Amino acid sequence: MTITLHSLTTGTFIPFLRNLSALLDKAAAQGHDGAALARIRLAPDMLPLSMQVRFVCDQARFGVERPSRRPARC
């Protein structure tokens, strides 16, 4: 079995992104306002949740794009 760079990177990022999506869906299902949730800071010295989510998504995107030298399909 050959392990490709694509399977290595996507196999790492997809479960994390699915878990993040499920957690955000749970928050929405409990009636949390999306705009208020995006502004919340998980700790005083952290960036808002919206930036934390963006960083996670960017890491996945760039983790696939850079080694392959091709844009990731979103």
CHARMM internal coordinates of N, CA and C (Angstrom, degrees):
IC EDIT
DIST 1 N 1 CA 1.4422
DIST 1 CA 1 C 1.5189
ANGL 1 N 1 CA 1 C 109.22
DIST 1 C 2 N 1.3033
ANGL 1 CA 1 C 2 N 115.72
DIHE 1 N 1 CA 1 C 2 N 130.53
DIST 2 N 2 CA 1.4497
ANGL 1 C 2 N 2 CA 121.49
DIHE 1 CA 1 C 2 N 2 CA 179.32
DIST 2 CA 2 C 1.5184
ANGL 2 N 2 CA 2 C 109.55
DIHE 1 C 2 N 2 CA 2 C -99.47
DIST 2 C 3 N 1.3025
ANGL 2 CA 2 C 3 N 115.96
DIHE 2 N 2 CA 2 C 3 N 130.78
DIST 3 N 3 CA 1.4559
ANGL 2 C 3 N 3 CA 120.76
DIHE 2 CA 2 C 3 N 3 CA 176.45
DIST 3 CA 3 C 1.5213
ANGL 3 N 3 CA 3 C 107.36
DIHE 2 C 3 N 3 CA 3 C -96.02
DIST 3 C 4 N 1.3271
ANGL 3 CA 3 C 4 N 115.92
DIHE 3 N 3 CA 3 C 4 N 121.36
DIST 4 N 4 CA 1.4538
ANGL 3 C 4 N 4 CA 120.06
DIHE 3 CA 3 C 4 N 4 CA 179.40
DIST 4 CA 4 C 1.5261
ANGL 4 N 4 CA 4 C 109.88
DIHE 3 C 4 N 4 CA 4 C -94.08
DIST 4 C 5 N 1.3090
ANGL 4 CA 4 C 5 N 114.99
DIHE 4 N 4 CA 4 C 5 N 160.45
DIST 5 N 5 CA 1.4574
ANGL 4 C 5 N 5 CA 120.30
DIHE 4 CA 4 C 5 N 5 CA 176.65
DIST 5 CA 5 C 1.5219
ANGL 5 N 5 CA 5 C 110.42
DIHE 4 C 5 N 5 CA 5 C -61.26
DIST 5 C 6 N 1.3256
ANGL 5 CA 5 C 6 N 116.01
DIHE 5 N 5 CA 5 C 6 N -37.90
DIST 6 N 6 CA 1.4638
ANGL 5 C 6 N 6 CA 120.39
DIHE 5 CA 5 C 6 N 6 CA 179.34
DIST 6 CA 6 C 1.5260
ANGL 6 N 6 CA 6 C 111.34
DIHE 5 C 6 N 6 CA 6 C -62.45
DIST 6 C 7 N 1.3212
ANGL 6 CA 6 C 7 N 117.50
DIHE 6 N 6 CA 6 C 7 N -47.99
DIST 7 N 7 CA 1.4644
ANGL 6 C 7 N 7 CA 119.94
DIHE 6 CA 6 C 7 N 7 CA -179.11
DIST 7 CA 7 C 1.5225
ANGL 7 N 7 CA 7 C 111.43
DIHE 6 C 7 N 7 CA 7 C -66.66
DIST 7 C 8 N 1.3045
ANGL 7 CA 7 C 8 N 116.58
DIHE 7 N 7 CA 7 C 8 N -33.36
DIST 8 N 8 CA 1.4608
ANGL 7 C 8 N 8 CA 120.66
DIHE 7 CA 7 C 8 N 8 CA 178.51
DIST 8 CA 8 C 1.5211
ANGL 8 N 8 CA 8 C 111.37
DIHE 7 C 8 N 8 CA 8 C -66.06
DIST 8 C 9 N 1.3219
ANGL 8 CA 8 C 9 N 116.95
DIHE 8 N 8 CA 8 C 9 N -45.78
DIST 9 N 9 CA 1.4701
ANGL 8 C 9 N 9 CA 119.72
DIHE 8 CA 8 C 9 N 9 CA -177.72
DIST 9 CA 9 C 1.5227
ANGL 9 N 9 CA 9 C 111.68
DIHE 8 C 9 N 9 CA 9 C -75.50
DIST 9 C 10 N 1.3246
ANGL 9 CA 9 C 10 N 117.43
DIHE 9 N 9 CA 9 C 10 N -48.76
DIST 10 N 10 CA 1.4640
ANGL 9 C 10 N 10 CA 118.50
DIHE 9 CA 9 C 10 N 10 CA -177.67
DIST 10 CA 10 C 1.5228
ANGL 10 N 10 CA 10 C 111.16
DIHE 9 C 10 N 10 CA 10 C -68.16
DIST 10 C 11 N 1.3130
ANGL 10 CA 10 C 11 N 116.71
DIHE 10 N 10 CA 10 C 11 N -34.51
DIST 11 N 11 CA 1.4635
ANGL 10 C 11 N 11 CA 119.82
DIHE 10 CA 10 C 11 N 11 CA 177.75
DIST 11 CA 11 C 1.5127
ANGL 11 N 11 CA 11 C 112.90
DIHE 10 C 11 N 11 CA 11 C -64.02
DIST 11 C 12 N 1.3107
ANGL 11 CA 11 C 12 N 116.47
DIHE 11 N 11 CA 11 C 12 N -23.51
DIST 12 N 12 CA 1.4636
ANGL 11 C 12 N 12 CA 121.63
DIHE 11 CA 11 C 12 N 12 CA 177.66
DIST 12 CA 12 C 1.5250
ANGL 12 N 12 CA 12 C 111.21
DIHE 11 C 12 N 12 CA 12 C -84.94
DIST 12 C 13 N 1.3182
ANGL 12 CA 12 C 13 N 116.64
DIHE 12 N 12 CA 12 C 13 N -44.44
DIST 13 N 13 CA 1.4594
ANGL 12 C 13 N 13 CA 120.36
DIHE 12 CA 12 C 13 N 13 CA -172.11
DIST 13 CA 13 C 1.5228
ANGL 13 N 13 CA 13 C 114.52
DIHE 12 C 13 N 13 CA 13 C -81.09
DIST 13 C 14 N 1.3116
ANGL 13 CA 13 C 14 N 118.31
DIHE 13 N 13 CA 13 C 14 N -35.56
DIST 14 N 14 CA 1.4671
ANGL 13 C 14 N 14 CA 120.59
DIHE 13 CA 13 C 14 N 14 CA -174.12
DIST 14 CA 14 C 1.5330
ANGL 14 N 14 CA 14 C 112.73
DIHE 13 C 14 N 14 CA 14 C -59.57
DIST 14 C 15 N 1.3292
ANGL 14 CA 14 C 15 N 120.05
DIHE 14 N 14 CA 14 C 15 N -46.53
DIST 15 N 15 CA 1.4742
ANGL 14 C 15 N 15 CA 118.09
DIHE 14 CA 14 C 15 N 15 CA 178.35
DIST 15 CA 15 C 1.5333
ANGL 15 N 15 CA 15 C 113.16
DIHE 14 C 15 N 15 CA 15 C -61.27
DIST 15 C 16 N 1.3184
ANGL 15 CA 15 C 16 N 117.52
DIHE 15 N 15 CA 15 C 16 N -38.05
DIST 16 N 16 CA 1.4620
ANGL 15 C 16 N 16 CA 120.24
DIHE 15 CA 15 C 16 N 16 CA 179.02
DIST 16 CA 16 C 1.5320
ANGL 16 N 16 CA 16 C 110.91
DIHE 15 C 16 N 16 CA 16 C -65.57
DIST 16 C 17 N 1.3248
ANGL 16 CA 16 C 17 N 116.80
DIHE 16 N 16 CA 16 C 17 N -42.50
DIST 17 N 17 CA 1.4614
ANGL 16 C 17 N 17 CA 120.42
DIHE 16 CA 16 C 17 N 17 CA -179.85
DIST 17 CA 17 C 1.5291
ANGL 17 N 17 CA 17 C 111.01
DIHE 16 C 17 N 17 CA 17 C -67.89
DIST 17 C 18 N 1.3167
ANGL 17 CA 17 C 18 N 117.41
DIHE 17 N 17 CA 17 C 18 N -37.18
DIST 18 N 18 CA 1.4754
ANGL 17 C 18 N 18 CA 120.15
DIHE 17 CA 17 C 18 N 18 CA 177.01
DIST 18 CA 18 C 1.5259
ANGL 18 N 18 CA 18 C 110.61
DIHE 17 C 18 N 18 CA 18 C -65.48
DIST 18 C 19 N 1.3221
ANGL 18 CA 18 C 19 N 117.26
DIHE 18 N 18 CA 18 C 19 N -41.95
DIST 19 N 19 CA 1.4712
ANGL 18 C 19 N 19 CA 120.57
DIHE 18 CA 18 C 19 N 19 CA 178.01
DIST 19 CA 19 C 1.5209
ANGL 19 N 19 CA 19 C 110.94
DIHE 18 C 19 N 19 CA 19 C -63.60
DIST 19 C 20 N 1.3163
ANGL 19 CA 19 C 20 N 116.71
DIHE 19 N 19 CA 19 C 20 N -42.98
DIST 20 N 20 CA 1.4603
ANGL 19 C 20 N 20 CA 120.79
DIHE 19 CA 19 C 20 N 20 CA 178.55
DIST 20 CA 20 C 1.5310
ANGL 20 N 20 CA 20 C 109.99
DIHE 19 C 20 N 20 CA 20 C -61.03
DIST 20 C 21 N 1.3165
ANGL 20 CA 20 C 21 N 116.69
DIHE 20 N 20 CA 20 C 21 N -44.61
DIST 21 N 21 CA 1.4638
ANGL 20 C 21 N 21 CA 121.15
DIHE 20 CA 20 C 21 N 21 CA 178.63
DIST 21 CA 21 C 1.5242
ANGL 21 N 21 CA 21 C 110.84
DIHE 20 C 21 N 21 CA 21 C -60.48
DIST 21 C 22 N 1.3164
ANGL 21 CA 21 C 22 N 116.87
DIHE 21 N 21 CA 21 C 22 N -43.33
DIST 22 N 22 CA 1.4699
ANGL 21 C 22 N 22 CA 120.80
DIHE 21 CA 21 C 22 N 22 CA 179.78
DIST 22 CA 22 C 1.5286
ANGL 22 N 22 CA 22 C 111.00
DIHE 21 C 22 N 22 CA 22 C -63.58
DIST 22 C 23 N 1.3233
ANGL 22 CA 22 C 23 N 117.51
DIHE 22 N 22 CA 22 C 23 N -40.32
DIST 23 N 23 CA 1.4641
ANGL 22 C 23 N 23 CA 120.28
DIHE 22 CA 22 C 23 N 23 CA 178.71
DIST 23 CA 23 C 1.5240
ANGL 23 N 23 CA 23 C 111.57
DIHE 22 C 23 N 23 CA 23 C -65.24
DIST 23 C 24 N 1.3226
ANGL 23 CA 23 C 24 N 116.78
DIHE 23 N 23 CA 23 C 24 N -40.99
DIST 24 N 24 CA 1.4664
ANGL 23 C 24 N 24 CA 119.90
DIHE 23 CA 23 C 24 N 24 CA 178.35
DIST 24 CA 24 C 1.5288
ANGL 24 N 24 CA 24 C 110.75
DIHE 23 C 24 N 24 CA 24 C -68.03
DIST 24 C 25 N 1.3327
ANGL 24 CA 24 C 25 N 117.04
DIHE 24 N 24 CA 24 C 25 N -36.57
DIST 25 N 25 CA 1.4687
ANGL 24 C 25 N 25 CA 120.72
DIHE 24 CA 24 C 25 N 25 CA 176.13
DIST 25 CA 25 C 1.5278
ANGL 25 N 25 CA 25 C 110.96
DIHE 24 C 25 N 25 CA 25 C -63.71
DIST 25 C 26 N 1.3246
ANGL 25 CA 25 C 26 N 117.24
DIHE 25 N 25 CA 25 C 26 N -40.28
DIST 26 N 26 CA 1.4697
ANGL 25 C 26 N 26 CA 120.82
DIHE 25 CA 25 C 26 N 26 CA 178.46
DIST 26 CA 26 C 1.5229
ANGL 26 N 26 CA 26 C 110.75
DIHE 25 C 26 N 26 CA 26 C -62.80
DIST 26 C 27 N 1.3332
ANGL 26 CA 26 C 27 N 116.35
DIHE 26 N 26 CA 26 C 27 N -42.36
DIST 27 N 27 CA 1.4656
ANGL 26 C 27 N 27 CA 120.11
DIHE 26 CA 26 C 27 N 27 CA 178.65
DIST 27 CA 27 C 1.5228
ANGL 27 N 27 CA 27 C 110.19
DIHE 26 C 27 N 27 CA 27 C -62.17
DIST 27 C 28 N 1.3264
ANGL 27 CA 27 C 28 N 117.22
DIHE 27 N 27 CA 27 C 28 N -42.16
DIST 28 N 28 CA 1.4649
ANGL 27 C 28 N 28 CA 120.90
DIHE 27 CA 27 C 28 N 28 CA 178.61
DIST 28 CA 28 C 1.5236
ANGL 28 N 28 CA 28 C 110.85
DIHE 27 C 28 N 28 CA 28 C -65.74
DIST 28 C 29 N 1.3206
ANGL 28 CA 28 C 29 N 117.44
DIHE 28 N 28 CA 28 C 29 N -39.54
DIST 29 N 29 CA 1.4630
ANGL 28 C 29 N 29 CA 121.68
DIHE 28 CA 28 C 29 N 29 CA -179.63
DIST 29 CA 29 C 1.5232
ANGL 29 N 29 CA 29 C 112.08
DIHE 28 C 29 N 29 CA 29 C -65.74
DIST 29 C 30 N 1.3203
ANGL 29 CA 29 C 30 N 116.78
DIHE 29 N 29 CA 29 C 30 N -27.27
DIST 30 N 30 CA 1.4633
ANGL 29 C 30 N 30 CA 120.98
DIHE 29 CA 29 C 30 N 30 CA 178.58
DIST 30 CA 30 C 1.5168
ANGL 30 N 30 CA 30 C 111.69
DIHE 29 C 30 N 30 CA 30 C -83.81
DIST 30 C 31 N 1.3268
ANGL 30 CA 30 C 31 N 116.40
DIHE 30 N 30 CA 30 C 31 N 2.81
DIST 31 N 31 CA 1.4543
ANGL 30 C 31 N 31 CA 120.01
DIHE 30 CA 30 C 31 N 31 CA 174.48
DIST 31 CA 31 C 1.5119
ANGL 31 N 31 CA 31 C 115.14
DIHE 30 C 31 N 31 CA 31 C 91.43
DIST 31 C 32 N 1.3234
ANGL 31 CA 31 C 32 N 118.32
DIHE 31 N 31 CA 31 C 32 N 11.58
DIST 32 N 32 CA 1.4615
ANGL 31 C 32 N 32 CA 119.85
DIHE 31 CA 31 C 32 N 32 CA 178.14
DIST 32 CA 32 C 1.5222
ANGL 32 N 32 CA 32 C 109.59
DIHE 31 C 32 N 32 CA 32 C -71.32
DIST 32 C 33 N 1.2982
ANGL 32 CA 32 C 33 N 115.84
DIHE 32 N 32 CA 32 C 33 N 135.97
DIST 33 N 33 CA 1.4599
ANGL 32 C 33 N 33 CA 121.85
DIHE 32 CA 32 C 33 N 33 CA 177.81
DIST 33 CA 33 C 1.5220
ANGL 33 N 33 CA 33 C 108.69
DIHE 32 C 33 N 33 CA 33 C -69.98
DIST 33 C 34 N 1.3279
ANGL 33 CA 33 C 34 N 116.39
DIHE 33 N 33 CA 33 C 34 N 126.71
DIST 34 N 34 CA 1.4645
ANGL 33 C 34 N 34 CA 121.17
DIHE 33 CA 33 C 34 N 34 CA -177.10
DIST 34 CA 34 C 1.5180
ANGL 34 N 34 CA 34 C 113.29
DIHE 33 C 34 N 34 CA 34 C -59.98
DIST 34 C 35 N 1.3311
ANGL 34 CA 34 C 35 N 117.00
DIHE 34 N 34 CA 34 C 35 N -40.94
DIST 35 N 35 CA 1.4691
ANGL 34 C 35 N 35 CA 120.45
DIHE 34 CA 34 C 35 N 35 CA -179.13
DIST 35 CA 35 C 1.5313
ANGL 35 N 35 CA 35 C 110.76
DIHE 34 C 35 N 35 CA 35 C -66.86
DIST 35 C 36 N 1.3207
ANGL 35 CA 35 C 36 N 116.07
DIHE 35 N 35 CA 35 C 36 N -41.71
DIST 36 N 36 CA 1.4707
ANGL 35 C 36 N 36 CA 119.84
DIHE 35 CA 35 C 36 N 36 CA 178.86
DIST 36 CA 36 C 1.5246
ANGL 36 N 36 CA 36 C 110.54
DIHE 35 C 36 N 36 CA 36 C -67.76
DIST 36 C 37 N 1.3274
ANGL 36 CA 36 C 37 N 116.17
DIHE 36 N 36 CA 36 C 37 N -39.33
DIST 37 N 37 CA 1.4598
ANGL 36 C 37 N 37 CA 121.23
DIHE 36 CA 36 C 37 N 37 CA 179.43
DIST 37 CA 37 C 1.5296
ANGL 37 N 37 CA 37 C 110.50
DIHE 36 C 37 N 37 CA 37 C -63.95
DIST 37 C 38 N 1.3166
ANGL 37 CA 37 C 38 N 117.08
DIHE 37 N 37 CA 37 C 38 N -38.22
DIST 38 N 38 CA 1.4681
ANGL 37 C 38 N 38 CA 121.24
DIHE 37 CA 37 C 38 N 38 CA -179.66
DIST 38 CA 38 C 1.5265
ANGL 38 N 38 CA 38 C 111.50
DIHE 37 C 38 N 38 CA 38 C -64.95
DIST 38 C 39 N 1.3214
ANGL 38 CA 38 C 39 N 117.14
DIHE 38 N 38 CA 38 C 39 N -29.89
DIST 39 N 39 CA 1.4763
ANGL 38 C 39 N 39 CA 120.76
DIHE 38 CA 38 C 39 N 39 CA -178.23
DIST 39 CA 39 C 1.5256
ANGL 39 N 39 CA 39 C 113.51
DIHE 38 C 39 N 39 CA 39 C -86.18
DIST 39 C 40 N 1.3209
ANGL 39 CA 39 C 40 N 116.71
DIHE 39 N 39 CA 39 C 40 N -14.50
DIST 40 N 40 CA 1.4632
ANGL 39 C 40 N 40 CA 119.96
DIHE 39 CA 39 C 40 N 40 CA -174.30
DIST 40 CA 40 C 1.5326
ANGL 40 N 40 CA 40 C 110.91
DIHE 39 C 40 N 40 CA 40 C -66.04
DIST 40 C 41 N 1.3214
ANGL 40 CA 40 C 41 N 115.29
DIHE 40 N 40 CA 40 C 41 N 145.85
DIST 41 N 41 CA 1.4681
ANGL 40 C 41 N 41 CA 121.55
DIHE 40 CA 40 C 41 N 41 CA 175.58
DIST 41 CA 41 C 1.5217
ANGL 41 N 41 CA 41 C 107.03
DIHE 40 C 41 N 41 CA 41 C -109.52
DIST 41 C 42 N 1.3173
ANGL 41 CA 41 C 42 N 115.94
DIHE 41 N 41 CA 41 C 42 N 127.87
DIST 42 N 42 CA 1.4634
ANGL 41 C 42 N 42 CA 120.04
DIHE 41 CA 41 C 42 N 42 CA -177.81
DIST 42 CA 42 C 1.5209
ANGL 42 N 42 CA 42 C 111.79
DIHE 41 C 42 N 42 CA 42 C -70.45
DIST 42 C 43 N 1.3253
ANGL 42 CA 42 C 43 N 116.28
DIHE 42 N 42 CA 42 C 43 N -24.22
DIST 43 N 43 CA 1.4610
ANGL 42 C 43 N 43 CA 123.44
DIHE 42 CA 42 C 43 N 43 CA 174.42
DIST 43 CA 43 C 1.5306
ANGL 43 N 43 CA 43 C 106.04
DIHE 42 C 43 N 43 CA 43 C -149.13
DIST 43 C 44 N 1.3170
ANGL 43 CA 43 C 44 N 118.52
DIHE 43 N 43 CA 43 C 44 N 154.32
DIST 44 N 44 CA 1.4644
ANGL 43 C 44 N 44 CA 120.51
DIHE 43 CA 43 C 44 N 44 CA -175.60
DIST 44 CA 44 C 1.5363
ANGL 44 N 44 CA 44 C 114.33
DIHE 43 C 44 N 44 CA 44 C -57.23
DIST 44 C 45 N 1.3206
ANGL 44 CA 44 C 45 N 117.01
DIHE 44 N 44 CA 44 C 45 N -31.68
DIST 45 N 45 CA 1.4720
ANGL 44 C 45 N 45 CA 119.02
DIHE 44 CA 44 C 45 N 45 CA -176.36
DIST 45 CA 45 C 1.5363
ANGL 45 N 45 CA 45 C 112.81
DIHE 44 C 45 N 45 CA 45 C -94.85
DIST 45 C 46 N 1.3329
ANGL 45 CA 45 C 46 N 117.26
DIHE 45 N 45 CA 45 C 46 N 9.66
DIST 46 N 46 CA 1.4665
ANGL 45 C 46 N 46 CA 120.88
DIHE 45 CA 45 C 46 N 46 CA -179.56
DIST 46 CA 46 C 1.5231
ANGL 46 N 46 CA 46 C 110.63
DIHE 45 C 46 N 46 CA 46 C -100.99
DIST 46 C 47 N 1.3228
ANGL 46 CA 46 C 47 N 115.03
DIHE 46 N 46 CA 46 C 47 N 159.05
DIST 47 N 47 CA 1.4587
ANGL 46 C 47 N 47 CA 120.68
DIHE 46 CA 46 C 47 N 47 CA 173.67
DIST 47 CA 47 C 1.5248
ANGL 47 N 47 CA 47 C 108.97
DIHE 46 C 47 N 47 CA 47 C -72.44
DIST 47 C 48 N 1.3326
ANGL 47 CA 47 C 48 N 118.23
DIHE 47 N 47 CA 47 C 48 N 163.32
DIST 48 N 48 CA 1.4616
ANGL 47 C 48 N 48 CA 120.68
DIHE 47 CA 47 C 48 N 48 CA 178.02
DIST 48 CA 48 C 1.5329
ANGL 48 N 48 CA 48 C 111.25
DIHE 47 C 48 N 48 CA 48 C -59.19
DIST 48 C 49 N 1.3207
ANGL 48 CA 48 C 49 N 115.69
DIHE 48 N 48 CA 48 C 49 N 157.60
DIST 49 N 49 CA 1.4574
ANGL 48 C 49 N 49 CA 121.72
DIHE 48 CA 48 C 49 N 49 CA -177.80
DIST 49 CA 49 C 1.5306
ANGL 49 N 49 CA 49 C 111.40
DIHE 48 C 49 N 49 CA 49 C -56.64
DIST 49 C 50 N 1.3165
ANGL 49 CA 49 C 50 N 117.62
DIHE 49 N 49 CA 49 C 50 N -36.64
DIST 50 N 50 CA 1.4659
ANGL 49 C 50 N 50 CA 119.94
DIHE 49 CA 49 C 50 N 50 CA 179.91
DIST 50 CA 50 C 1.5248
ANGL 50 N 50 CA 50 C 111.30
DIHE 49 C 50 N 50 CA 50 C -59.04
DIST 50 C 51 N 1.3212
ANGL 50 CA 50 C 51 N 117.23
DIHE 50 N 50 CA 50 C 51 N -39.18
DIST 51 N 51 CA 1.4702
ANGL 50 C 51 N 51 CA 120.70
DIHE 50 CA 50 C 51 N 51 CA 178.48
DIST 51 CA 51 C 1.5279
ANGL 51 N 51 CA 51 C 111.00
DIHE 50 C 51 N 51 CA 51 C -72.36
DIST 51 C 52 N 1.3250
ANGL 51 CA 51 C 52 N 117.28
DIHE 51 N 51 CA 51 C 52 N -35.51
DIST 52 N 52 CA 1.4585
ANGL 51 C 52 N 52 CA 120.55
DIHE 51 CA 51 C 52 N 52 CA 177.52
DIST 52 CA 52 C 1.5323
ANGL 52 N 52 CA 52 C 110.01
DIHE 51 C 52 N 52 CA 52 C -62.37
DIST 52 C 53 N 1.3324
ANGL 52 CA 52 C 53 N 116.30
DIHE 52 N 52 CA 52 C 53 N -42.91
DIST 53 N 53 CA 1.4620
ANGL 52 C 53 N 53 CA 121.03
DIHE 52 CA 52 C 53 N 53 CA 179.01
DIST 53 CA 53 C 1.5240
ANGL 53 N 53 CA 53 C 109.51
DIHE 52 C 53 N 53 CA 53 C -65.38
DIST 53 C 54 N 1.3156
ANGL 53 CA 53 C 54 N 116.54
DIHE 53 N 53 CA 53 C 54 N -42.56
DIST 54 N 54 CA 1.4720
ANGL 53 C 54 N 54 CA 119.86
DIHE 53 CA 53 C 54 N 54 CA 179.61
DIST 54 CA 54 C 1.5267
ANGL 54 N 54 CA 54 C 110.85
DIHE 53 C 54 N 54 CA 54 C -60.73
DIST 54 C 55 N 1.3226
ANGL 54 CA 54 C 55 N 117.50
DIHE 54 N 54 CA 54 C 55 N -42.64
DIST 55 N 55 CA 1.4636
ANGL 54 C 55 N 55 CA 120.89
DIHE 54 CA 54 C 55 N 55 CA 179.60
DIST 55 CA 55 C 1.5290
ANGL 55 N 55 CA 55 C 111.16
DIHE 54 C 55 N 55 CA 55 C -61.70
DIST 55 C 56 N 1.3190
ANGL 55 CA 55 C 56 N 116.98
DIHE 55 N 55 CA 55 C 56 N -41.69
DIST 56 N 56 CA 1.4693
ANGL 55 C 56 N 56 CA 120.97
DIHE 55 CA 55 C 56 N 56 CA 179.00
DIST 56 CA 56 C 1.5295
ANGL 56 N 56 CA 56 C 109.77
DIHE 55 C 56 N 56 CA 56 C -61.83
DIST 56 C 57 N 1.3219
ANGL 56 CA 56 C 57 N 116.19
DIHE 56 N 56 CA 56 C 57 N -45.98
DIST 57 N 57 CA 1.4748
ANGL 56 C 57 N 57 CA 120.42
DIHE 56 CA 56 C 57 N 57 CA -179.69
DIST 57 CA 57 C 1.5260
ANGL 57 N 57 CA 57 C 111.13
DIHE 56 C 57 N 57 CA 57 C -65.65
DIST 57 C 58 N 1.3332
ANGL 57 CA 57 C 58 N 116.91
DIHE 57 N 57 CA 57 C 58 N -41.20
DIST 58 N 58 CA 1.4725
ANGL 57 C 58 N 58 CA 120.25
DIHE 57 CA 57 C 58 N 58 CA 179.04
DIST 58 CA 58 C 1.5277
ANGL 58 N 58 CA 58 C 111.35
DIHE 57 C 58 N 58 CA 58 C -64.57
DIST 58 C 59 N 1.3224
ANGL 58 CA 58 C 59 N 117.07
DIHE 58 N 58 CA 58 C 59 N -39.58
DIST 59 N 59 CA 1.4643
ANGL 58 C 59 N 59 CA 119.25
DIHE 58 CA 58 C 59 N 59 CA 178.63
DIST 59 CA 59 C 1.5205
ANGL 59 N 59 CA 59 C 110.72
DIHE 58 C 59 N 59 CA 59 C -61.45
DIST 59 C 60 N 1.3199
ANGL 59 CA 59 C 60 N 116.82
DIHE 59 N 59 CA 59 C 60 N -41.76
DIST 60 N 60 CA 1.4608
ANGL 59 C 60 N 60 CA 120.08
DIHE 59 CA 59 C 60 N 60 CA 178.77
DIST 60 CA 60 C 1.5315
ANGL 60 N 60 CA 60 C 110.28
DIHE 59 C 60 N 60 CA 60 C -65.72
DIST 60 C 61 N 1.3245
ANGL 60 CA 60 C 61 N 116.50
DIHE 60 N 60 CA 60 C 61 N -46.58
DIST 61 N 61 CA 1.4599
ANGL 60 C 61 N 61 CA 120.15
DIHE 60 CA 60 C 61 N 61 CA -178.46
DIST 61 CA 61 C 1.5184
ANGL 61 N 61 CA 61 C 111.47
DIHE 60 C 61 N 61 CA 61 C -62.06
DIST 61 C 62 N 1.3239
ANGL 61 CA 61 C 62 N 116.50
DIHE 61 N 61 CA 61 C 62 N -50.85
DIST 62 N 62 CA 1.4684
ANGL 61 C 62 N 62 CA 119.83
DIHE 61 CA 61 C 62 N 62 CA -177.92
DIST 62 CA 62 C 1.5257
ANGL 62 N 62 CA 62 C 111.64
DIHE 61 C 62 N 62 CA 62 C -70.13
DIST 62 C 63 N 1.3240
ANGL 62 CA 62 C 63 N 116.65
DIHE 62 N 62 CA 62 C 63 N -28.97
DIST 63 N 63 CA 1.4641
ANGL 62 C 63 N 63 CA 120.08
DIHE 62 CA 62 C 63 N 63 CA 177.36
DIST 63 CA 63 C 1.5169
ANGL 63 N 63 CA 63 C 112.50
DIHE 62 C 63 N 63 CA 63 C -64.75
DIST 63 C 64 N 1.3243
ANGL 63 CA 63 C 64 N 116.46
DIHE 63 N 63 CA 63 C 64 N -26.02
DIST 64 N 64 CA 1.4637
ANGL 63 C 64 N 64 CA 121.39
DIHE 63 CA 63 C 64 N 64 CA 176.85
DIST 64 CA 64 C 1.5273
ANGL 64 N 64 CA 64 C 110.43
DIHE 63 C 64 N 64 CA 64 C -91.88
DIST 64 C 65 N 1.3336
ANGL 64 CA 64 C 65 N 116.58
DIHE 64 N 64 CA 64 C 65 N -40.45
DIST 65 N 65 CA 1.4690
ANGL 64 C 65 N 65 CA 120.89
DIHE 64 CA 64 C 65 N 65 CA -176.08
DIST 65 CA 65 C 1.5204
ANGL 65 N 65 CA 65 C 113.30
DIHE 64 C 65 N 65 CA 65 C -67.41
DIST 65 C 66 N 1.2951
ANGL 65 CA 65 C 66 N 117.53
DIHE 65 N 65 CA 65 C 66 N -49.82
DIST 66 N 66 CA 1.4664
ANGL 65 C 66 N 66 CA 120.35
DIHE 65 CA 65 C 66 N 66 CA -170.95
DIST 66 CA 66 C 1.5235
ANGL 66 N 66 CA 66 C 114.08
DIHE 65 C 66 N 66 CA 66 C -62.28
DIST 66 C 67 N 1.3177
ANGL 66 CA 66 C 67 N 118.95
DIHE 66 N 66 CA 66 C 67 N -49.60
DIST 67 N 67 CA 1.4736
ANGL 66 C 67 N 67 CA 117.19
DIHE 66 CA 66 C 67 N 67 CA -179.98
DIST 67 CA 67 C 1.5277
ANGL 67 N 67 CA 67 C 113.14
DIHE 66 C 67 N 67 CA 67 C -65.39
DIST 67 C 68 N 1.3307
ANGL 67 CA 67 C 68 N 117.18
DIHE 67 N 67 CA 67 C 68 N -32.95
DIST 68 N 68 CA 1.4600
ANGL 67 C 68 N 68 CA 119.98
DIHE 67 CA 67 C 68 N 68 CA -177.32
DIST 68 CA 68 C 1.5270
ANGL 68 N 68 CA 68 C 112.10
DIHE 67 C 68 N 68 CA 68 C -86.67
DIST 68 C 69 N 1.3193
ANGL 68 CA 68 C 69 N 116.07
DIHE 68 N 68 CA 68 C 69 N -16.09
DIST 69 N 69 CA 1.4767
ANGL 68 C 69 N 69 CA 122.74
DIHE 68 CA 68 C 69 N 69 CA -177.08
DIST 69 CA 69 C 1.5148
ANGL 69 N 69 CA 69 C 111.75
DIHE 68 C 69 N 69 CA 69 C 59.33
DIST 69 C 70 N 1.3277
ANGL 69 CA 69 C 70 N 115.85
DIHE 69 N 69 CA 69 C 70 N 28.80
DIST 70 N 70 CA 1.4592
ANGL 69 C 70 N 70 CA 122.15
DIHE 69 CA 69 C 70 N 70 CA 176.34
DIST 70 CA 70 C 1.5182
ANGL 70 N 70 CA 70 C 108.64
DIHE 69 C 70 N 70 CA 70 C -132.65
DIST 70 C 71 N 1.3267
ANGL 70 CA 70 C 71 N 117.59
DIHE 70 N 70 CA 70 C 71 N 146.18
DIST 71 N 71 CA 1.4708
ANGL 70 C 71 N 71 CA 119.63
DIHE 70 CA 70 C 71 N 71 CA 178.54
DIST 71 CA 71 C 1.5351
ANGL 71 N 71 CA 71 C 111.19
DIHE 70 C 71 N 71 CA 71 C -63.50
DIST 71 C 72 N 1.3034
ANGL 71 CA 71 C 72 N 116.02
DIHE 71 N 71 CA 71 C 72 N 141.51
DIST 72 N 72 CA 1.4635
ANGL 71 C 72 N 72 CA 120.51
DIHE 71 CA 71 C 72 N 72 CA 175.38
DIST 72 CA 72 C 1.5170
ANGL 72 N 72 CA 72 C 108.74
DIHE 71 C 72 N 72 CA 72 C -76.07
DIST 72 C 73 N 1.3144
ANGL 72 CA 72 C 73 N 115.75
DIHE 72 N 72 CA 72 C 73 N 143.79
DIST 73 N 73 CA 1.4666
ANGL 72 C 73 N 73 CA 120.20
DIHE 72 CA 72 C 73 N 73 CA 176.12
DIST 73 CA 73 C 1.5190
ANGL 73 N 73 CA 73 C 108.19
DIHE 72 C 73 N 73 CA 73 C -85.29
DIST 73 C 74 N 1.3093
ANGL 73 CA 73 C 74 N 116.90
DIHE 73 N 73 CA 73 C 74 N 122.83
DIST 74 N 74 CA 1.4639
ANGL 73 C 74 N 74 CA 121.08
DIHE 73 CA 73 C 74 N 74 CA -179.18
DIST 74 CA 74 C 1.5026
ANGL 74 N 74 CA 74 C 111.53
DIHE 73 C 74 N 74 CA 74 C -103.83
END
COOR INIT
IC SEED 1 N 1 CA 1 C
IC BUILD
